């Protein structure tokens, strides 16, 4: 069995989510062949050199599961795109490109965080291109810690305000992007997070059946997608 999760937004201010995730690691994840975390694992990440004791605790918990035989893969989200190799070494996980084409229990799929599919949100896409520029990333990683903390708080505040003001269809993925992406990748299934709208969308690509599976976020409840030879199953579970 393979597990996929996303959008936990881990932070010390949400101990309920942290407890649920640590329990998830000790139970379901420790029995899985692989665990994929598709972005926004942390609420914010300002650099591996700024890891807090809380974040190191999460890394150590991941490492324990990885040492037990579960392969762990991590993808950047829009909140934690500065996670780097140091964290991955400590956590025993492999950093995935976005998008990544993989085979899960015999099913060819493409994995994404999902924010790059929201092309109707032109302001966000402009900001994303700026922040993901390698030169900008280098500058951000070398800013003083106090400056990075201040910038992260500012970006989070602006993001929340803008999301509340935008229409739902603007902050969701652009429907036309999905068949184009699946045709380009040559697979029938896309799995992503980001939108906090868990669902399975059936569609046709080139006259053949295809699907888009949207992972759920962890807030009032947790979500995990299970994959095995029989197919895909996603269900919520209580945090406490």
Secondary structure, DSSP 8 states (H G I E B T S, - for coil): -EEEE----B-TT-HHHHHHHHHHHHTTGGGSSEEEEES--BS----GGG--HHHHHHHHHHHHHHHTT-EEEEE--SSSTT--HHHHHHHTEEEE-SSEEEEETTEEEEEE-SGGG-TT-HHHHHHHHHHTSHHHHHHHHTS-HHHHHHHHHHHHHHHHHHHHHS-HHHHS--HHHHHHHHHHHT-SEEEE-SS---EEEEEEETTEEEEEEE---SSSSEEEEEEETTEEEEEEE---
